């Protein structure tokens, strides 16, 4: 089993932090990957949360920032589908 933790903004990082800690604390926990949508790419809106919350750096950075809300959502949905498709096909 593989769990994908998808986050891209401050509230999301704060929500996945306890999940990451719980998964890391258990030897029998499923594997996980952190997928960063890239909505925020400024250090103060991004890296600082990984450092302060003790979250590992993302496995994937989607770079979906910029554009309207709809454009960002579309980039995230398409990008996540591509990630899953590649994972399934190996």
C-alpha positions as CSV (number, residue, x, y, z in Angstrom):
1,X,0.0,0.0,0.0
2,X,1.2,3.5,-0.8
3,X,-0.4,6.6,0.6
4,X,-0.2,9.9,-1.2
5,X,-0.2,13.0,0.9
6,X,-1.1,16.0,-1.4
7,X,-0.4,19.5,-0.1
8,X,0.3,22.8,-1.6
9,X,-0.6,25.6,0.9
10,X,0.0,26.4,4.6
11,X,-3.2,24.8,6.0
12,X,-2.4,21.6,4.0
13,X,1.1,21.3,5.4
14,X,-0.2,21.7,8.9
15,X,-2.8,19.0,8.3
16,X,-0.3,16.4,6.9
17,X,2.4,16.9,9.6
18,X,0.7,14.7,12.2
19,X,-0.1,12.1,9.6
20,X,3.6,12.0,8.6
21,X,4.7,11.7,12.2
22,X,2.2,8.9,12.9
23,X,3.4,7.0,9.8
24,X,7.0,7.5,10.6
25,X,6.4,6.3,14.2
26,X,5.1,2.9,13.2
27,X,7.4,0.2,11.8
28,X,4.3,-1.5,10.1
29,X,3.0,1.7,8.6
30,X,2.4,1.8,4.8
31,X,4.8,3.7,2.6
32,X,3.9,7.3,1.8
33,X,4.8,10.0,-0.7
34,X,4.4,13.7,-0.3
35,X,3.1,15.4,-3.4
36,X,3.6,19.2,-3.3
37,X,1.2,20.9,-5.7
38,X,3.5,23.9,-6.0
39,X,0.8,26.5,-5.5
40,X,3.2,28.4,-3.3
41,X,6.9,28.4,-4.2
42,X,8.2,31.2,-2.0
43,X,10.4,30.1,0.9
44,X,8.1,31.8,3.5
45,X,5.0,30.0,2.1
46,X,6.7,26.7,1.4
47,X,10.1,25.5,2.8
48,X,9.6,27.1,6.2
49,X,6.7,24.7,6.9
50,X,8.7,21.6,6.0
51,X,11.5,22.8,8.3
52,X,9.3,23.9,11.2
53,X,6.8,21.0,11.1
54,X,9.5,18.4,10.5
55,X,8.0,17.1,7.3
56,X,10.3,15.4,4.8
57,X,10.9,17.2,1.6
58,X,8.3,16.3,-1.1
59,X,8.8,13.4,-3.3
60,X,7.2,15.3,-6.2
61,X,6.9,19.0,-6.8
62,X,4.2,19.7,-9.3
63,X,4.8,23.5,-9.9
64,X,1.1,24.2,-10.4
65,X,1.4,27.8,-9.1
66,X,0.4,30.8,-11.1
67,X,-2.8,31.5,-13.1
68,X,-6.3,31.6,-11.9
69,X,-7.8,29.3,-9.3
70,X,-9.4,27.2,-12.0
71,X,-6.1,27.0,-13.9
72,X,-4.2,25.9,-10.8
73,X,-6.8,23.3,-10.0
74,X,-6.7,21.9,-13.5
75,X,-2.8,21.7,-13.4
76,X,-3.0,19.8,-10.1
77,X,-5.7,17.4,-11.3
78,X,-3.8,16.6,-14.6
79,X,-0.5,16.4,-12.8
80,X,-1.8,14.1,-10.1
81,X,-3.4,11.8,-12.7
82,X,0.0,11.6,-14.5
83,X,1.8,10.7,-11.3
84,X,-0.7,7.9,-10.5
85,X,-0.6,6.6,-14.1
86,X,3.2,6.4,-14.0
87,X,3.1,4.7,-10.5
88,X,0.6,2.1,-11.7
89,X,2.5,1.3,-14.9
90,X,5.8,1.2,-12.9
